[in-house]
């Protein structure tokens, strides 16, 4: 699932952007209207890892599950 070719296959099948830099140019060639999105990925950052965030995320996940079953 992480090779360039696999990610491009998934992009075509499911509409997801590839995470590999090596897939950027072939992806934008196939999906030119997504160029702005793939270009903005350079400024992306991972999730915030604040102290005690695990308990907050756990409570959030529990709340989502409860809301889903209402």
mmCIF file as gemmi writes it, N, C-alpha and C atoms, coordinates in Angstrom:
data_model
loop_
_atom_site.group_PDB
_atom_site.id
_atom_site.type_symbol
_atom_site.label_atom_id
_atom_site.label_alt_id
_atom_site.label_comp_id
_atom_site.label_asym_id
_atom_site.label_entity_id
_atom_site.label_seq_id
_atom_site.pdbx_PDB_ins_code
_atom_site.Cartn_x
_atom_site.Cartn_y
_atom_site.Cartn_z
_atom_site.occupancy
_atom_site.B_iso_or_equiv
_atom_site.pdbx_formal_charge
_atom_site.auth_seq_id
_atom_site.auth_asym_id
_atom_site.pdbx_PDB_model_num
ATOM 1 N N . UNK Axp A 1 ? 0.81 -1.205 0 1 0 ? 1 A 1
ATOM 2 C CA . UNK Axp A 1 ? 0 0 0 1 0 ? 1 A 1
ATOM 3 C C . UNK Axp A 1 ? 0.848 1.262 0 1 0 ? 1 A 1
ATOM 4 N N . UNK Axp A 2 ? 2.147 1.113 0.101 1 0 ? 2 A 1
ATOM 5 C CA . UNK Axp A 2 ? 2.971 2.312 0.199 1 0 ? 2 A 1
ATOM 6 C C . UNK Axp A 2 ? 3.829 2.583 -1.027 1 0 ? 2 A 1
ATOM 7 N N . UNK Axp A 3 ? 3.837 1.702 -1.986 1 0 ? 3 A 1
ATOM 8 C CA . UNK Axp A 3 ? 4.633 1.987 -3.18 1 0 ? 3 A 1
ATOM 9 C C . UNK Axp A 3 ? 3.936 3.067 -4.005 1 0 ? 3 A 1
ATOM 10 N N . UNK Axp A 4 ? 4.713 3.755 -4.81 1 0 ? 4 A 1
ATOM 11 C CA . UNK Axp A 4 ? 4.155 4.827 -5.642 1 0 ? 4 A 1
ATOM 12 C C . UNK Axp A 4 ? 3.037 4.296 -6.535 1 0 ? 4 A 1
ATOM 13 N N . UNK Axp A 5 ? 3.278 3.17 -7.189 1 0 ? 5 A 1
ATOM 14 C CA . UNK Axp A 5 ? 2.273 2.617 -8.097 1 0 ? 5 A 1
ATOM 15 C C . UNK Axp A 5 ? 0.995 2.215 -7.363 1 0 ? 5 A 1
ATOM 16 N N . UNK Axp A 6 ? 1.141 1.628 -6.18 1 0 ? 6 A 1
ATOM 17 C CA . UNK Axp A 6 ? -0.042 1.25 -5.406 1 0 ? 6 A 1
ATOM 18 C C . UNK Axp A 6 ? -0.827 2.485 -4.983 1 0 ? 6 A 1
ATOM 19 N N . UNK Axp A 7 ? -0.121 3.525 -4.563 1 0 ? 7 A 1
ATOM 20 C CA . UNK Axp A 7 ? -0.82 4.731 -4.13 1 0 ? 7 A 1
ATOM 21 C C . UNK Axp A 7 ? -1.54 5.406 -5.294 1 0 ? 7 A 1
ATOM 22 N N . UNK Axp A 8 ? -0.947 5.371 -6.472 1 0 ? 8 A 1
ATOM 23 C CA . UNK Axp A 8 ? -1.63 5.941 -7.637 1 0 ? 8 A 1
ATOM 24 C C . UNK Axp A 8 ? -2.851 5.109 -8.022 1 0 ? 8 A 1
ATOM 25 N N . UNK Axp A 9 ? -2.754 3.797 -7.857 1 0 ? 9 A 1
ATOM 26 C CA . UNK Axp A 9 ? -3.906 2.922 -8.111 1 0 ? 9 A 1
ATOM 27 C C . UNK Axp A 9 ? -5.037 3.247 -7.141 1 0 ? 9 A 1
ATOM 28 N N . UNK Axp A 10 ? -4.697 3.433 -5.858 1 0 ? 10 A 1
ATOM 29 C CA . UNK Axp A 10 ? -5.713 3.771 -4.853 1 0 ? 10 A 1
ATOM 30 C C . UNK Axp A 10 ? -6.301 5.15 -5.112 1 0 ? 10 A 1
ATOM 31 N N . UNK Axp A 11 ? -5.479 6.073 -5.586 1 0 ? 11 A 1
ATOM 32 C CA . UNK Axp A 11 ? -5.98 7.41 -5.907 1 0 ? 11 A 1
ATOM 33 C C . UNK Axp A 11 ? -7.053 7.333 -6.988 1 0 ? 11 A 1
ATOM 34 N N . UNK Axp A 12 ? -6.795 6.527 -7.985 1 0 ? 12 A 1
ATOM 35 C CA . UNK Axp A 12 ? -7.77 6.381 -9.073 1 0 ? 12 A 1
ATOM 36 C C . UNK Axp A 12 ? -9.02 5.64 -8.619 1 0 ? 12 A 1
ATOM 37 N N . UNK Axp A 13 ? -8.837 4.61 -7.787 1 0 ? 13 A 1
ATOM 38 C CA . UNK Axp A 13 ? -9.97 3.79 -7.358 1 0 ? 13 A 1
ATOM 39 C C . UNK Axp A 13 ? -10.805 4.449 -6.266 1 0 ? 13 A 1
ATOM 40 N N . UNK Axp A 14 ? -10.148 5.142 -5.325 1 0 ? 14 A 1
ATOM 41 C CA . UNK Axp A 14 ? -10.863 5.636 -4.142 1 0 ? 14 A 1
ATOM 42 C C . UNK Axp A 14 ? -10.838 7.147 -3.971 1 0 ? 14 A 1
ATOM 43 N N . UNK Axp A 15 ? -10.069 7.852 -4.798 1 0 ? 15 A 1
ATOM 44 C CA . UNK Axp A 15 ? -10.033 9.305 -4.706 1 0 ? 15 A 1
ATOM 45 C C . UNK Axp A 15 ? -9.153 9.852 -3.604 1 0 ? 15 A 1
ATOM 46 N N . UNK Axp A 16 ? -8.186 9.073 -3.13 1 0 ? 16 A 1
ATOM 47 C CA . UNK Axp A 16 ? -7.294 9.54 -2.067 1 0 ? 16 A 1
ATOM 48 C C . UNK Axp A 16 ? -6.012 10.108 -2.658 1 0 ? 16 A 1
ATOM 49 N N . UNK Axp A 17 ? -5.415 11.061 -1.953 1 0 ? 17 A 1
ATOM 50 C CA . UNK Axp A 17 ? -4.138 11.615 -2.405 1 0 ? 17 A 1
ATOM 51 C C . UNK Axp A 17 ? -3.013 10.708 -1.93 1 0 ? 17 A 1
ATOM 52 N N . UNK Axp A 18 ? -1.994 10.516 -2.747 1 0 ? 18 A 1
ATOM 53 C CA . UNK Axp A 18 ? -0.857 9.702 -2.318 1 0 ? 18 A 1
ATOM 54 C C . UNK Axp A 18 ? -0.033 10.426 -1.252 1 0 ? 18 A 1
ATOM 55 N N . UNK Axp A 19 ? 0.603 9.663 -0.396 1 0 ? 19 A 1
ATOM 56 C CA . UNK Axp A 19 ? 1.425 10.259 0.656 1 0 ? 19 A 1
ATOM 57 C C . UNK Axp A 19 ? 2.904 10.301 0.28 1 0 ? 19 A 1
ATOM 58 N N . UNK Axp A 20 ? 3.281 9.681 -0.796 1 0 ? 20 A 1
ATOM 59 C CA . UNK Axp A 20 ? 4.695 9.64 -1.208 1 0 ? 20 A 1
ATOM 60 C C . UNK Axp A 20 ? 5.02 10.827 -2.122 1 0 ? 20 A 1
ATOM 61 N N . UNK Axp A 21 ? 6.154 11.465 -1.862 1 0 ? 21 A 1
ATOM 62 C CA . UNK Axp A 21 ? 6.6 12.573 -2.702 1 0 ? 21 A 1
ATOM 63 C C . UNK Axp A 21 ? 6.812 12.121 -4.143 1 0 ? 21 A 1
ATOM 64 N N . UNK Axp A 22 ? 7.282 10.885 -4.31 1 0 ? 22 A 1
ATOM 65 C CA . UNK Axp A 22 ? 7.563 10.386 -5.658 1 0 ? 22 A 1
ATOM 66 C C . UNK Axp A 22 ? 6.29 10.23 -6.501 1 0 ? 22 A 1
ATOM 67 N N . UNK Axp A 23 ? 5.133 10.24 -5.871 1 0 ? 23 A 1
ATOM 68 C CA . UNK Axp A 23 ? 3.87 10.099 -6.596 1 0 ? 23 A 1
ATOM 69 C C . UNK Axp A 23 ? 3.23 11.444 -6.919 1 0 ? 23 A 1
ATOM 70 N N . UNK Axp A 24 ? 3.831 12.527 -6.449 1 0 ? 24 A 1
ATOM 71 C CA . UNK Axp A 24 ? 3.236 13.853 -6.629 1 0 ? 24 A 1
ATOM 72 C C . UNK Axp A 24 ? 3.044 14.226 -8.105 1 0 ? 24 A 1
ATOM 73 N N . UNK Axp A 25 ? 4.105 14.131 -8.895 1 0 ? 25 A 1
ATOM 74 C CA . UNK Axp A 25 ? 4.007 14.532 -10.301 1 0 ? 25 A 1
ATOM 75 C C . UNK Axp A 25 ? 3.064 13.64 -11.115 1 0 ? 25 A 1
ATOM 76 N N . UNK Axp A 26 ? 3.167 12.307 -10.988 1 0 ? 26 A 1
ATOM 77 C CA . UNK Axp A 26 ? 2.204 11.477 -11.73 1 0 ? 26 A 1
ATOM 78 C C . UNK Axp A 26 ? 0.756 11.708 -11.276 1 0 ? 26 A 1
ATOM 79 N N . UNK Axp A 27 ? 0.573 11.974 -9.989 1 0 ? 27 A 1
ATOM 80 C CA . UNK Axp A 27 ? -0.783 12.221 -9.465 1 0 ? 27 A 1
ATOM 81 C C . UNK Axp A 27 ? -1.355 13.499 -10.074 1 0 ? 27 A 1
ATOM 82 N N . UNK Axp A 28 ? -0.565 14.578 -10.062 1 0 ? 28 A 1
ATOM 83 C CA . UNK Axp A 28 ? -1.085 15.837 -10.609 1 0 ? 28 A 1
ATOM 84 C C . UNK Axp A 28 ? -1.27 15.766 -12.122 1 0 ? 28 A 1
ATOM 85 N N . UNK Axp A 29 ? -0.514 14.883 -12.785 1 0 ? 29 A 1
ATOM 86 C CA . UNK Axp A 29 ? -0.729 14.691 -14.218 1 0 ? 29 A 1
ATOM 87 C C . UNK Axp A 29 ? -2.078 14.01 -14.471 1 0 ? 29 A 1
ATOM 88 N N . UNK Axp A 30 ? -2.448 13.045 -13.602 1 0 ? 30 A 1
ATOM 89 C CA . UNK Axp A 30 ? -3.726 12.336 -13.748 1 0 ? 30 A 1
ATOM 90 C C . UNK Axp A 30 ? -4.896 13.158 -13.23 1 0 ? 30 A 1
ATOM 91 N N . UNK Axp A 31 ? -4.66 13.96 -12.182 1 0 ? 31 A 1
ATOM 92 C CA . UNK Axp A 31 ? -5.728 14.72 -11.526 1 0 ? 31 A 1
ATOM 93 C C . UNK Axp A 31 ? -5.318 16.192 -11.406 1 0 ? 31 A 1
ATOM 94 N N . UNK Axp A 32 ? -5.261 16.922 -12.52 1 0 ? 32 A 1
ATOM 95 C CA . UNK Axp A 32 ? -4.778 18.306 -12.486 1 0 ? 32 A 1
ATOM 96 C C . UNK Axp A 32 ? -5.62 19.237 -11.609 1 0 ? 32 A 1
ATOM 97 N N . UNK Axp A 33 ? -6.885 18.933 -11.419 1 0 ? 33 A 1
ATOM 98 C CA . UNK Axp A 33 ? -7.723 19.797 -10.586 1 0 ? 33 A 1
ATOM 99 C C . UNK Axp A 33 ? -7.397 19.662 -9.101 1 0 ? 33 A 1
ATOM 100 N N . UNK Axp A 34 ? -6.639 18.629 -8.723 1 0 ? 34 A 1
ATOM 101 C CA . UNK Axp A 34 ? -6.244 18.435 -7.32 1 0 ? 34 A 1
ATOM 102 C C . UNK Axp A 34 ? -4.867 19.016 -7.014 1 0 ? 34 A 1
ATOM 103 N N . UNK Axp A 35 ? -4.261 19.709 -7.971 1 0 ? 35 A 1
ATOM 104 C CA . UNK Axp A 35 ? -2.903 20.223 -7.793 1 0 ? 35 A 1
ATOM 105 C C . UNK Axp A 35 ? -2.789 21.12 -6.564 1 0 ? 35 A 1
ATOM 106 N N . UNK Axp A 36 ? -3.742 21.988 -6.332 1 0 ? 36 A 1
ATOM 107 C CA . UNK Axp A 36 ? -3.683 22.886 -5.167 1 0 ? 36 A 1
ATOM 108 C C . UNK Axp A 36 ? -3.665 22.091 -3.861 1 0 ? 36 A 1
ATOM 109 N N . UNK Axp A 37 ? -4.414 20.997 -3.814 1 0 ? 37 A 1
ATOM 110 C CA . UNK Axp A 37 ? -4.458 20.181 -2.605 1 0 ? 37 A 1
ATOM 111 C C . UNK Axp A 37 ? -3.136 19.464 -2.37 1 0 ? 37 A 1
ATOM 112 N N . UNK Axp A 38 ? -2.598 18.869 -3.411 1 0 ? 38 A 1
ATOM 113 C CA . UNK Axp A 38 ? -1.34 18.125 -3.267 1 0 ? 38 A 1
ATOM 114 C C . UNK Axp A 38 ? -0.194 19.096 -2.979 1 0 ? 38 A 1
ATOM 115 N N . UNK Axp A 39 ? -0.222 20.306 -3.544 1 0 ? 39 A 1
ATOM 116 C CA . UNK Axp A 39 ? 0.811 21.296 -3.266 1 0 ? 39 A 1
ATOM 117 C C . UNK Axp A 39 ? 0.751 21.78 -1.817 1 0 ? 39 A 1
ATOM 118 N N . UNK Axp A 40 ? -0.44 21.874 -1.253 1 0 ? 40 A 1
ATOM 119 C CA . UNK Axp A 40 ? -0.575 22.359 0.129 1 0 ? 40 A 1
ATOM 120 C C . UNK Axp A 40 ? -0.151 21.313 1.153 1 0 ? 40 A 1
ATOM 121 N N . UNK Axp A 41 ? 0.051 20.077 0.741 1 0 ? 41 A 1
ATOM 122 C CA . UNK Axp A 41 ? 0.478 19.031 1.679 1 0 ? 41 A 1
ATOM 123 C C . UNK Axp A 41 ? 1.863 19.316 2.241 1 0 ? 41 A 1
ATOM 124 N N . UNK Axp A 42 ? 2.663 20.125 1.545 1 0 ? 42 A 1
ATOM 125 C CA . UNK Axp A 42 ? 3.989 20.473 2.057 1 0 ? 42 A 1
ATOM 126 C C . UNK Axp A 42 ? 3.917 21.201 3.396 1 0 ? 42 A 1
ATOM 127 N N . UNK Axp A 43 ? 2.843 21.905 3.646 1 0 ? 43 A 1
ATOM 128 C CA . UNK Axp A 43 ? 2.685 22.645 4.899 1 0 ? 43 A 1
ATOM 129 C C . UNK Axp A 43 ? 1.939 21.884 5.979 1 0 ? 43 A 1
ATOM 130 N N . UNK Axp A 44 ? 1.589 20.649 5.703 1 0 ? 44 A 1
ATOM 131 C CA . UNK Axp A 44 ? 0.819 19.867 6.676 1 0 ? 44 A 1
ATOM 132 C C . UNK Axp A 44 ? 1.691 19.443 7.856 1 0 ? 44 A 1
ATOM 133 N N . UNK Axp A 45 ? 1.051 19.216 8.985 1 0 ? 45 A 1
ATOM 134 C CA . UNK Axp A 45 ? 1.755 18.707 10.154 1 0 ? 45 A 1
ATOM 135 C C . UNK Axp A 45 ? 0.896 17.657 10.833 1 0 ? 45 A 1
ATOM 136 N N . UNK Axp A 46 ? 1.551 16.83 11.594 1 0 ? 46 A 1
ATOM 137 C CA . UNK Axp A 46 ? 0.868 15.731 12.272 1 0 ? 46 A 1
ATOM 138 C C . UNK Axp A 46 ? -0.016 16.213 13.412 1 0 ? 46 A 1
ATOM 139 N N . UNK Axp A 47 ? -0.664 15.278 14.088 1 0 ? 47 A 1
ATOM 140 C CA . UNK Axp A 47 ? -1.56 15.643 15.187 1 0 ? 47 A 1
ATOM 141 C C . UNK Axp A 47 ? -0.792 16.252 16.361 1 0 ? 47 A 1
ATOM 142 N N . UNK Axp A 48 ? -1.502 17.05 17.137 1 0 ? 48 A 1
ATOM 143 C CA . UNK Axp A 48 ? -0.918 17.662 18.324 1 0 ? 48 A 1
ATOM 144 C C . UNK Axp A 48 ? -0.772 16.596 19.402 1 0 ? 48 A 1
ATOM 145 N N . UNK Axp A 49 ? 0.398 16.517 19.982 1 0 ? 49 A 1
ATOM 146 C CA . UNK Axp A 49 ? 0.642 15.562 21.054 1 0 ? 49 A 1
ATOM 147 C C . UNK Axp A 49 ? 0.894 16.312 22.352 1 0 ? 49 A 1
ATOM 148 N N . UNK Axp A 50 ? -0.165 16.853 22.917 1 0 ? 50 A 1
ATOM 149 C CA . UNK Axp A 50 ? -0.07 17.581 24.175 1 0 ? 50 A 1
ATOM 150 C C . UNK Axp A 50 ? -0.086 16.587 25.338 1 0 ? 50 A 1
ATOM 151 N N . UNK Axp A 51 ? 0.458 16.985 26.479 1 0 ? 51 A 1
ATOM 152 C CA . UNK Axp A 51 ? 0.409 16.104 27.65 1 0 ? 51 A 1
ATOM 153 C C . UNK Axp A 51 ? -1.033 15.728 27.99 1 0 ? 51 A 1
ATOM 154 N N . UNK Axp A 52 ? -1.24 14.48 28.328 1 0 ? 52 A 1
ATOM 155 C CA . UNK Axp A 52 ? -2.547 13.927 28.72 1 0 ? 52 A 1
ATOM 156 C C . UNK Axp A 52 ? -3.564 13.952 27.588 1 0 ? 52 A 1
ATOM 157 N N . UNK Axp A 53 ? -3.103 14.066 26.347 1 0 ? 53 A 1
ATOM 158 C CA . UNK Axp A 53 ? -4.004 14.098 25.199 1 0 ? 53 A 1
ATOM 159 C C . UNK Axp A 53 ? -4.682 12.752 24.984 1 0 ? 53 A 1
ATOM 160 N N . UNK Axp A 54 ? -4.034 11.668 25.41 1 0 ? 54 A 1
ATOM 161 C CA . UNK Axp A 54 ? -4.627 10.333 25.244 1 0 ? 54 A 1
ATOM 162 C C . UNK Axp A 54 ? -5.995 10.234 25.898 1 0 ? 54 A 1
ATOM 163 N N . UNK Axp A 55 ? -6.136 10.781 27.094 1 0 ? 55 A 1
ATOM 164 C CA . UNK Axp A 55 ? -7.431 10.7 27.777 1 0 ? 55 A 1
ATOM 165 C C . UNK Axp A 55 ? -8.479 11.55 27.065 1 0 ? 55 A 1
ATOM 166 N N . UNK Axp A 56 ? -8.074 12.691 26.524 1 0 ? 56 A 1
ATOM 167 C CA . UNK Axp A 56 ? -9.007 13.548 25.785 1 0 ? 56 A 1
ATOM 168 C C . UNK Axp A 56 ? -9.485 12.829 24.526 1 0 ? 56 A 1
ATOM 169 N N . UNK Axp A 57 ? -8.554 12.228 23.787 1 0 ? 57 A 1
ATOM 170 C CA . UNK Axp A 57 ? -8.923 11.508 22.571 1 0 ? 57 A 1
ATOM 171 C C . UNK Axp A 57 ? -9.791 10.291 22.879 1 0 ? 57 A 1
ATOM 172 N N . UNK Axp A 58 ? -9.501 9.622 23.968 1 0 ? 58 A 1
ATOM 173 C CA . UNK Axp A 58 ? -10.315 8.47 24.37 1 0 ? 58 A 1
ATOM 174 C C . UNK Axp A 58 ? -11.749 8.9 24.667 1 0 ? 58 A 1
ATOM 175 N N . UNK Axp A 59 ? -11.907 9.989 25.419 1 0 ? 59 A 1
ATOM 176 C CA . UNK Axp A 59 ? -13.249 10.518 25.708 1 0 ? 59 A 1
ATOM 177 C C . UNK Axp A 59 ? -13.957 10.942 24.422 1 0 ? 59 A 1
ATOM 178 N N . UNK Axp A 60 ? -13.222 11.563 23.52 1 0 ? 60 A 1
ATOM 179 C CA . UNK Axp A 60 ? -13.789 11.991 22.243 1 0 ? 60 A 1
ATOM 180 C C . UNK Axp A 60 ? -14.276 10.779 21.443 1 0 ? 60 A 1
ATOM 181 N N . UNK Axp A 61 ? -13.451 9.735 21.375 1 0 ? 61 A 1
ATOM 182 C CA . UNK Axp A 61 ? -13.824 8.513 20.647 1 0 ? 61 A 1
ATOM 183 C C . UNK Axp A 61 ? -15.064 7.877 21.258 1 0 ? 61 A 1
ATOM 184 N N . UNK Axp A 62 ? -15.13 7.846 22.587 1 0 ? 62 A 1
ATOM 185 C CA . UNK Axp A 62 ? -16.3 7.279 23.269 1 0 ? 62 A 1
ATOM 186 C C . UNK Axp A 62 ? -17.551 8.086 22.939 1 0 ? 62 A 1
ATOM 187 N N . UNK Axp A 63 ? -17.415 9.427 22.938 1 0 ? 63 A 1
ATOM 188 C CA . UNK Axp A 63 ? -18.54 10.284 22.588 1 0 ? 63 A 1
ATOM 189 C C . UNK Axp A 63 ? -19.007 10.079 21.153 1 0 ? 63 A 1
ATOM 190 N N . UNK Axp A 64 ? -18.053 9.892 20.246 1 0 ? 64 A 1
ATOM 191 C CA . UNK Axp A 64 ? -18.42 9.626 18.848 1 0 ? 64 A 1
ATOM 192 C C . UNK Axp A 64 ? -19.171 8.316 18.707 1 0 ? 64 A 1
ATOM 193 N N . UNK Axp A 65 ? -18.699 7.298 19.387 1 0 ? 65 A 1
ATOM 194 C CA . UNK Axp A 65 ? -19.373 5.996 19.325 1 0 ? 65 A 1
ATOM 195 C C . UNK Axp A 65 ? -20.783 6.097 19.887 1 0 ? 65 A 1
ATOM 196 N N . UNK Axp A 66 ? -20.954 6.815 20.988 1 0 ? 66 A 1
ATOM 197 C CA . UNK Axp A 66 ? -22.284 6.976 21.584 1 0 ? 66 A 1
ATOM 198 C C . UNK Axp A 66 ? -23.207 7.739 20.648 1 0 ? 66 A 1
ATOM 199 N N . UNK Axp A 67 ? -22.7 8.771 20.009 1 0 ? 67 A 1
ATOM 200 C CA . UNK Axp A 67 ? -23.517 9.578 19.099 1 0 ? 67 A 1
ATOM 201 C C . UNK Axp A 67 ? -23.926 8.758 17.872 1 0 ? 67 A 1
ATOM 202 N N . UNK Axp A 68 ? -23.039 7.874 17.469 1 0 ? 68 A 1
ATOM 203 C CA . UNK Axp A 68 ? -23.31 7.048 16.29 1 0 ? 68 A 1
ATOM 204 C C . UNK Axp A 68 ? -24.464 6.08 16.531 1 0 ? 68 A 1
ATOM 205 N N . UNK Axp A 69 ? -24.645 5.692 17.781 1 0 ? 69 A 1
ATOM 206 C CA . UNK Axp A 69 ? -25.683 4.706 18.102 1 0 ? 69 A 1
ATOM 207 C C . UNK Axp A 69 ? -26.988 5.343 18.563 1 0 ? 69 A 1
ATOM 208 N N . UNK Axp A 70 ? -27.026 6.678 18.615 1 0 ? 70 A 1
ATOM 209 C CA . UNK Axp A 70 ? -28.266 7.348 19.041 1 0 ? 70 A 1
ATOM 210 C C . UNK Axp A 70 ? -29.289 7.387 17.935 1 0 ? 70 A 1
